[in-house]
Amino acid sequence: MERYEGDPHQLLDRVPLLKAARDGPIDRSQLQDELDISRATAYRRTSTLSEEGLLDQQPRGYQTTGAGCAVVEAVEQFERSLAAIDRLEPLLAQVSALELTRNIHLFADADLHVATPQNPNEPIEPWLEHFEEFDYSRSLVVAGCPPKITEQGIKHARNGIDFEAICTPLALQADQNASEEAFETIASAEAPSLYTHAALPFTMGIIDDVVIIGGFDSDTSLPVASLTTENPEAREWATDLYRRFKRDAEALDLTEMDTSLQSVTHD
């Protein structure tokens, strides 16, 4: 295979042909009809792609090679990323962590929830819906929990329902300042497992099959936007991300919490 050194735009123009030949041998006349191109164009493009090792000429026609399939997948991922960036701009204005932006293509079909003057709580409505009842819940928490979600957490803690959350020290401090009684009810219960990590990238929840990512105003900590998706690939990515931060997280110790939070405040 010769290394491709031509204009990338020309390669993008030829991706439809690689897609057409991806599922099996297809001859030039079929490519002409399917892609609505001339005979000369079909000849020129199949010849060039074959020389570049992206297309394989077989007795019954042309078939995309492994390298060609990789090109198609890269272009499709690029297209999904652009679609996601356009749709999710209100969230990306608040969340710019590489962990998300490098994988934004996973969220091209996600639902977006944006705070408005008419409904400032719209971004937290998915949390309320899915956290109400679940079999599995794991969360990264950067900002303090809204009161209604805290109420659900108290109910689950009192009922012995298992869930996990990794929180930044500042998020823990915000929750404790909002209601020390509510905080201690959840933190001292046996079923919930709370951890702390100082460098979480954003607020995220994995609740059963749903992934939720939230963006909060850096000055007010109010919810600005959130996304939800049931894309299995997005859930796999979110699960791996959660596990990575859990490896470096510390289990919450109430006896040491006041000292650690005072340290954060002084810093």
C-alpha positions in Angstrom: 0.0 0.0 0.0 1.3 3.5 -0.9 1.0 6.1 1.8 -1.8 8.6 0.9 -0.2 12.0 0.3 -2.9 13.7 -1.8 -5.5 16.3 -0.9 -7.6 15.0 2.0 -10.6 16.6 0.4 -10.2 14.3 -2.5 -10.2 11.3 -0.2 -13.4 12.5 1.5 -15.0 12.8 -2.0 -14.2 9.1 -2.5 -15.6 7.8 0.8 -19.1 7.2 -0.7 -17.4 4.7 -3.1 -15.6 3.0 -0.2 -19.0 2.8 1.6 -20.6 1.3 -1.5 -18.0 -1.4 -1.8 -17.8 -2.1 2.0 -20.3 -5.0 2.1 -19.1 -7.0 -0.9 -17.7 -7.0 -4.4 -19.4 -4.4 -6.7 -18.5 -3.7 -10.3 -17.9 -0.4 -11.9 -21.3 -0.2 -13.6 -23.1 -0.7 -10.3 -20.9 2.0 -8.7 -21.9 4.3 -11.6 -25.6 3.8 -11.0 -25.4 3.8 -7.2 -23.2 6.9 -6.9 -24.6 8.6 -10.0 -21.1 9.2 -11.4 -19.7 8.9 -15.0 -17.9 5.9 -16.3 -14.7 7.9 -16.5 -15.1 9.0 -12.8 -15.8 5.4 -11.7 -12.7 4.2 -13.5 -10.4 7.0 -12.1 -11.6 6.6 -8.5 -11.5 2.8 -8.4 -8.0 2.9 -9.9 -6.7 5.5 -7.5 -8.2 3.8 -4.4 -6.8 0.4 -5.5 -3.4 2.0 -5.9 -3.7 3.4 -2.4 -4.6 0.1 -0.9 -8.1 1.2 0.1 -9.9 -0.8 -2.5 -9.3 -4.4 -3.6 -10.0 -5.5 -7.2 -11.5 -9.0 -7.3 -12.9 -11.1 -10.2 -16.5 -10.0 -9.4 -15.7 -6.3 -8.7 -14.2 -4.1 -6.1 -14.3 -4.5 -2.3 -13.1 -2.1 0.4 -10.0 -3.3 2.2 -9.5 -3.1 6.0 -7.6 0.1 5.6 -10.5 1.5 3.5 -13.0 0.5 6.1 -10.9 2.3 8.7 -11.1 5.4 6.6 -14.9 5.1 6.3 -15.3 4.7 10.0 -13.0 7.7 10.7 -15.1 9.9 8.4 -18.4 8.6 9.9 -17.0 9.3 13.4 -16.0 12.8 12.3 -19.5 13.4 11.0 -21.1 12.1 14.2 -18.7 14.4 16.2 -19.7 17.5 14.2 -23.4 16.6 14.7 -22.9 16.2 18.4 -20.9 19.4 18.8 -23.6 21.4 17.0 -26.5 19.9 19.1 -24.7 19.9 22.4 -23.2 23.4 22.3 -25.0 24.6 25.5 -23.5 21.8 27.5 -20.0 22.1 25.9 -20.0 25.7 26.8 -19.8 24.5 30.4 -17.9 21.2 30.0 -14.7 21.2 28.0 -12.9 18.2 29.6 -10.9 16.1 27.1 -12.6 13.0 28.5 -15.8 14.2 27.0 -14.7 16.2 23.9 -12.5 13.3 22.6 -15.6 11.0 22.7 -18.3 13.4 21.7 -19.3 11.2 18.8 -20.8 8.8 21.3 -23.4 11.5 22.1 -24.6 12.5 18.6 -28.1 11.1 19.3 -28.2 12.2 23.0 -31.2 14.2 24.3 -30.3 17.7 25.4 -31.9 19.4 28.4 -31.3 23.2 28.8 -32.3 25.5 31.6 -34.7 28.3 30.5 -36.4 31.1 32.4 -39.6 29.1 32.2 -38.0 25.9 33.4 -34.6 26.5 35.1 -34.7 22.9 36.5 -35.0 21.2 33.2 -31.3 19.9 33.3 -31.9 18.1 36.6 -35.3 16.5 35.6 -33.6 13.5 34.0 -31.7 12.9 37.3 -34.9 13.1 39.2 -36.7 10.7 36.8 -34.0 8.0 36.7 -32.7 8.4 40.3 -36.2 7.9 41.7 -36.0 4.1 41.2 -33.1 2.1 39.9 -31.1 -1.1 40.1 -27.7 0.4 39.5 -26.4 4.0 40.1 -22.9 5.3 39.9 -22.1 9.1 39.8 -19.3 11.6 39.6 -20.3 14.8 41.4 -18.5 18.1 40.8 -21.1 20.5 42.1 -23.4 20.2 45.1 -26.5 18.1 44.6 -29.8 20.0 44.1 -32.2 19.7 47.0 -34.7 17.5 45.2 -31.9 15.0 44.3 -30.7 15.1 47.9 -34.2 14.2 49.1 -34.2 11.1 46.9 -30.7 10.2 48.2 -32.0 10.4 51.8 -34.9 8.1 50.9 -32.6 5.6 49.3 -30.2 5.7 52.2 -33.0 5.1 54.7 -34.3 2.2 52.6 -30.9 0.6 52.4 -30.7 1.0 48.6 -27.2 0.6 47.2 -25.6 3.4 45.1 -22.2 4.9 44.7 -21.0 8.5 44.2 -17.5 10.0 43.9 -17.6 13.7 44.9 -15.1 16.5 44.9 -14.3 17.9 48.3 -16.0 21.2 47.3 -19.1 19.3 46.3 -19.1 17.5 49.7 -18.7 20.8 51.4 -21.5 22.4 49.5 -23.8 19.5 50.4 -22.9 19.7 54.0 -23.4 23.5 54.1 -26.8 23.1 52.5 -28.0 20.6 55.1 -25.7 19.0 57.6 -28.5 16.7 58.7 -29.3 15.5 55.2 -25.6 15.1 54.5 -24.9 13.0 57.6 -28.0 10.8 56.9 -26.6 9.8 53.5 -22.9 9.7 54.5 -23.5 7.6 57.6 -25.9 5.0 56.0 -24.6 1.5 55.3 -25.9 1.0 51.8 -24.7 4.1 49.8 -20.9 4.2 49.2 -19.4 7.7 49.0 -15.9 8.5 47.8 -13.9 11.7 47.3 -11.6 12.7 44.5 -10.2 16.2 44.0 -10.0 16.2 40.2 -13.2 15.0 38.6 -13.8 16.3 35.1 -17.6 16.8 35.2 -20.8 15.6 36.8 -21.9 12.3 35.4 -24.4 9.6 36.3 -24.8 6.0 35.1 -28.2 5.0 36.2 -29.2 1.5 34.8 -28.9 1.9 31.0 -28.8 5.7 31.0 -25.8 8.0 31.0 -26.4 11.6 32.2 -23.8 14.4 32.0 -24.4 17.7 33.5 -23.0 21.2 33.1 -23.2 23.8 35.9 -22.5 27.5 36.0 -19.0 27.9 37.5 -20.0 30.9 39.6 -23.4 29.9 40.8 -23.2 26.1 40.5 -26.7 26.2 39.0 -27.5 23.6 36.4 -27.2 25.0 32.8 -27.6 21.9 30.6 -27.5 18.1 30.7 -27.6 15.3 28.2 -29.0 11.8 28.4 -28.3 8.8 26.2 -28.9 5.0 26.2 -26.2 4.4 23.6 -24.4 1.2 24.8 -21.1 2.5 23.6 -21.6 5.7 25.6 -22.4 3.6 28.7 -19.3 1.5 28.3 -17.2 4.6 28.0 -18.9 6.1 31.1 -18.4 3.0 33.1 -14.7 2.8 32.2 -14.3 6.5 33.1 -16.0 6.0 36.5 -13.8 3.0 37.3 -10.7 5.0 36.4 -11.5 7.7 38.9 -12.7 5.3 41.5 -9.2 3.6 41.5 -7.7 6.9 42.7 -10.6 7.9 44.9 -10.7 7.7 48.7 -13.6 6.3 50.7 -15.4 9.1 52.6 -14.4 9.1 56.3 -16.7 11.3 58.3 -14.2 11.4 61.2 -11.7 13.1 59.0 -14.0 15.1 56.8 -14.1 18.3 58.8 -10.4 18.6 58.8 -10.1 17.9 55.0 -12.9 20.3 54.2 -11.3 23.0 56.3 -8.1 22.5 54.4 -9.9 22.9 51.1 -11.6 26.1 52.4 -8.2 27.6 53.4 -6.6 26.7 50.1 
